[in-house]
Amino acid sequence: MAIAGPLFLILNVAFYLLFAHIVMSWLINFQVLNLGQPLVAQIWQGLTRLFEPLFAPIRRILPDTRPLDLAPLIVFIIIISLRDFIVPSLFL
C-alpha cells in the first residue's frame, strides 16, 4: 500500500503527459500548432525530452513504420496496463 499509492500517482501523471504529447503531435502534424511559436516549441521539446528515453528502446524493437511512430502507443498501453494492475492492489 505504501508503494502502490505513489506509484499509481506517478503513472497517472505519466498517462496525462503522454496523452498531451500524443494529441500535440497530431496537432503539429495537421499544422494546427506551429513549432515556430516559442511556447508551443518549449512544451513540445520538454515532453519529447521526457518521453524519449521510453520511446528509444521500443523503436529499436518495432519494425520501421516511417510515417507512423508506434512507440508512443506502446508506452501508452504499458502505462494503462500498469495502472490497471496497481489499482486492485490498493483496495486489498
Secondary structure as UniProt FT lines:
FT   TURN            2..3
FT   HELIX           4..29
FT   TURN            30..31
FT   TURN            35..36
FT   HELIX           38..61
FT   TURN            66..67
FT   HELIX           71..90
//
